[in-house]
Amino acid sequence: MPDIMEMVKKIKLAAKLVSCMEKVFPNEEPPALDTPVSLLKDDFAAFQLAVQPISGRFVSCEIEIESPIAQWITVRQVENMPVRCISPSTEDGDYISDQPGLYPDLLKPSRAGGAYGLLGDQWNTFWFEVETTADTPAGDHPVHISLKTKIFDKEGPAASIDLTVTVVNAVLPKQTLKRTEWFYADCVADYYHVEPWSEQHWQLMEDQMAFAGRRGVNMILTPLFTYPLDTDRRAERTTVQLVDVMVRCGSYSFGFNKFRRFVEMAKRCGMEYFEMSHLFTQGGAAGAVKVMADEDGEYRQIFGPDDPSNGKPFQAFLAALLPALTAVIDELGIRGKVVFHISDEPQLEHLPLYKELKEKLSPYLEGFAVIDALSDYDFYQQGVCEHPVVASNHVTPFLEGETPEDFWVYYCVGQFYQVSNRYIAMPSSRNRIIAEQLYKYQVKGFLQWGYNFYNSVGSLYHINPFASTDSDGGFPAGDAFSVYPGDDGKPWPSIRLEIFWQAMCDLRAFSLLESLAGRDFVMGLIESEGEVTFFEYPRNAGYHLRLRQRVNEEIAKRV
């Protein structure tokens, strides 16, 4: 048996602080952090600690944080995840690599007892988050990080790092951007193998939803009926239907107890706005949604995508449902917080049918906004969709023409060339730039389709997101979900989600500085290193760190 003490003596540790904007790979030494770590109150900042045990051995380690603000600091370990599908195209050159491999993405909590594992002769990374509140003391706070290793039961080498975190004595204003990342109740039930709407399901949903709320998601996709999204015609998604439907002798009645419970849960989780799930199928609204009902004592499907959306039976169903639903919405006091969807991503050839359906529903949805993700300016120009959610690579006609007052933007799988997005293979700078873009163009809402989509493309089958980050080759890695389903039932975040949350905090900081120094001053800072548009912007990590540091300094001067 090898001499354990001799093995321990051979282990050396290299450790360095690294910016949160870097994605650290095992075989590449990352650049050292070269900008201060500062933030405001009710704000968020992050940095990384990269550690390399110079030994071929696996060792375990523990991390301790000593600081006056230690209670506001958390640490997770960065795990490299499999990336096969990079992007539909990497021609714009703004990708970390065009090659498949293991990429840093998952932020995983420590094991039981607070231990982490370190692989020898490669860089292991820890992600530190500083989340302040209004009660966090302002000032320059020392932070001492100590890392102690073990091999078997023997103490190994240790490392320590010191830095200063500055908390500016100003509170970030509340987020005004309406933001939704589509939340899939069925995927939660499927991954954890629990019955939809069981008590276990409700708790798992609340855990995932509460974390979304803490990361700036304030609008929730509400499954009136099972989502008619990303579902191949050969597939059927697990039924998650909040509305109970009863049919007696051809007449409809409805139960809304689950709907009421969902709304109350969402409010607890920080949700302020509610988007009713789409009333017709994706990509053109040709079919009805899947509706399960108790029909004269038999529970069965009464509508589905094979039923025409404009057919008399489904239209009669909606004519009965919508007045009952909107009455409950009024009872809950959320009328001004509710939006409806007709169909996701209709194309220009679908405009006549979309218009027909919109007109049929308008008597029942008076006073409610109808929003849909789309790309064609004609839908807005012809008044068919007054509240378009515009794909970020199709914004130009909306900006050059009459821009909607309630201007929304979205991105998904189709936004891979030049524009911002957050695929795993993209650098974090391409993720975080969304804040400057939303601020410049005074965008009111932002939509992304995948908070927790754990299905294959087309929902033909379920996937393990820890093994497949690309919906089994169907989407660019990271497009379909931003949280991993932890084995403790809690969501585990991705680097992508946390960087996007930093962008949301940047946006709030821009708003605060605007109130103190004016919009032109803020735009001068944002464009100090070049013009920012949806297609052109500084493409380096340092830009974001320098800008946020300057914004914090300017706020500090004025408060």
Disulfide bonds with the S-S distance in Angstrom:
none
